[in-house]
Each structure stands twice: as C-alpha cells, then as structure tokens.
Amino acid sequence: MAKILVIDDDRSIRETLELYLTEEGYEVVTAATGTEGLNRFVETSPDVVILDIRLPDVDGFTVLEDLREDEENVKVIMITAHGTIANAVEALKKGAFDYITKPFDLDDLKNIVSKAIKTRVL
C-alpha cells in the first residue's frame, strides 16, 4: 500500500484528501505546518507528498527543497489557491512532480497521485 503525506494548513483540505485517498486504498498521513510535515516525512517515508505552497511557518518551496534533500526520488505534488505561472515554473525547477491549483478535481488529483507512484516504482 502506497503512503501519501498531505501537508496543508487548511484543515478541510487535509480531512477531505485523507478521506478520499484512504478510500482509494492509500495510507494517508497529514500535517498542518511545514515543520510538522518534515517530521512526519522522516517518520513515515511516504511515496508521495501533497504539499501546499503557503504554510504558516515556512513556505512550501523550502519544504520541497528539504524533502528532496532527504530523499531525491520523493514525488511531490504542489498545491495552491494562489497559482501563478511563476510559481508553477519554480516548483517544477525545484523538483516537484506536478503543480495544481485549488480548487481541484479529486479525480484529477487521484490520477496525478497514481502517475507519481508509478513513476516512483520505475
């Protein structure tokens, strides 16, 4: 069973993704801050991280860099309610697997997660 870590300060997003992805057969762990997310990453070694760009303690780009430093093959899907082309380019340059804006379609996210897991396995 693949593990997914959701790092987002919005409780409703965390709960929705946890419920939906658990129903899809994934093991899901959540965190509300970048620091908590980094700690959970070390504890759980997830296959995929869904990471918000705007967090209360540290920005998502810094978390992305720290995650990739710990595990260069980690697949990180960046999410944001404030999407810009510049942010998308920065996320991909820093090693994000994909970048999506809120609100997003859960089925689209499921497909991206599935592709990320398949890519990680390869």
C-alpha positions as CSV (number, residue, x, y, z in Angstrom):
1,M,0.0,0.0,0.0
2,A,1.4,3.3,-1.0
3,K,1.8,6.1,1.6
4,I,0.8,9.7,1.0
5,L,1.7,12.7,3.2
6,V,-0.6,15.7,2.9
7,I,0.9,19.0,4.2
8,D,-1.6,21.8,4.2
9,D,-2.7,24.3,6.8
10,D,-6.3,24.1,5.7
11,R,-8.0,21.5,7.9
12,S,-10.8,20.9,5.5
13,I,-8.3,20.2,2.6
14,R,-6.4,17.8,4.9
15,E,-9.5,16.0,6.0
16,T,-11.0,15.8,2.5
17,L,-7.8,14.4,1.0
18,E,-7.3,12.0,3.8
19,L,-10.8,10.6,3.5
20,Y,-10.8,10.4,-0.3
21,L,-7.3,8.9,-0.7
22,T,-7.9,6.4,2.1
23,E,-11.0,5.3,0.2
24,E,-8.8,4.9,-2.9
25,G,-6.6,2.4,-0.9
26,Y,-3.7,4.7,0.2
27,E,-2.3,5.1,3.6
28,V,-2.5,8.8,4.4
29,V,-0.7,10.9,7.0
30,T,-1.3,14.6,7.4
31,A,0.4,17.7,8.8
32,A,-0.7,21.3,9.3
33,T,2.7,23.0,9.1
34,G,6.0,22.6,7.1
35,T,7.9,21.6,10.2
36,E,5.3,19.0,11.2
37,G,5.3,17.8,7.6
38,L,9.1,17.4,7.5
39,N,8.9,15.4,10.8
40,R,6.2,13.2,9.5
41,F,8.1,12.6,6.3
42,V,11.1,11.3,8.3
43,E,8.8,9.1,10.5
44,T,6.7,7.6,7.7
45,S,8.8,7.6,4.4
46,P,5.8,8.3,2.1
47,D,5.8,7.6,-1.6
48,V,4.1,10.9,-2.5
49,V,3.8,14.2,-0.7
50,I,0.9,16.6,-1.5
51,L,2.3,20.0,-0.4
52,D,0.7,23.4,-0.1
53,I,2.8,26.3,-1.1
54,R,1.6,28.7,1.6
55,L,2.1,27.3,5.1
56,P,2.1,29.2,8.4
57,D,5.7,28.6,9.4
58,V,7.7,28.1,6.2
59,D,6.9,28.3,2.5
60,G,6.2,25.2,0.6
61,F,9.2,25.8,-1.7
62,T,11.6,25.5,1.3
63,V,9.8,22.3,2.4
64,L,10.1,20.9,-1.1
65,E,13.9,21.6,-1.1
66,D,14.2,19.9,2.3
67,L,12.2,16.9,1.2
68,R,14.3,16.4,-1.9
69,E,17.5,16.8,0.1
70,D,16.3,14.0,2.4
71,E,15.0,11.8,-0.5
72,E,15.8,12.9,-4.0
73,N,13.3,10.4,-5.5
74,V,10.3,11.6,-3.5
75,K,7.3,12.7,-5.7
76,V,5.9,16.0,-4.5
77,I,2.7,17.4,-5.9
78,M,2.5,21.1,-5.1
79,I,-1.0,22.7,-4.5
80,T,-2.0,26.3,-4.0
81,A,-5.0,28.6,-4.0
82,H,-2.8,31.3,-5.4
83,G,-1.4,29.8,-8.6
84,T,0.8,31.7,-10.9
85,I,2.9,30.6,-13.9
86,A,6.0,31.8,-12.0
87,N,5.1,29.6,-9.0
88,A,4.5,26.6,-11.3
89,V,7.8,27.1,-13.0
90,E,9.6,27.5,-9.7
91,A,8.0,24.3,-8.3
92,L,9.0,22.2,-11.3
93,K,12.5,23.6,-11.4
94,K,12.9,22.7,-7.7
95,G,11.8,19.1,-8.4
96,A,8.1,19.0,-7.9
97,F,6.4,16.1,-9.8
98,D,3.4,18.3,-10.6
99,Y,1.6,21.5,-9.7
100,I,-2.1,22.1,-9.3
101,T,-4.3,24.9,-8.2
102,K,-7.2,24.9,-5.7
103,P,-9.9,24.2,-6.0
104,F,-9.0,21.0,-7.8
105,D,-11.0,18.0,-9.0
106,L,-10.4,15.0,-6.7
107,D,-10.3,12.6,-9.7
108,D,-7.7,14.6,-11.4
109,L,-5.6,14.6,-8.2
110,K,-6.1,10.8,-7.9
111,N,-4.7,10.4,-11.5
112,I,-1.7,12.6,-10.7
113,V,-1.0,10.6,-7.5
114,S,-1.3,7.3,-9.4
115,K,1.2,8.6,-12.0
116,A,3.6,9.8,-9.3
117,I,3.5,6.3,-7.6
118,K,4.1,4.5,-10.9
119,T,7.0,6.8,-11.7
120,R,8.5,6.2,-8.3
121,V,8.2,2.5,-8.8
122,L,10.1,2.7,-12.1
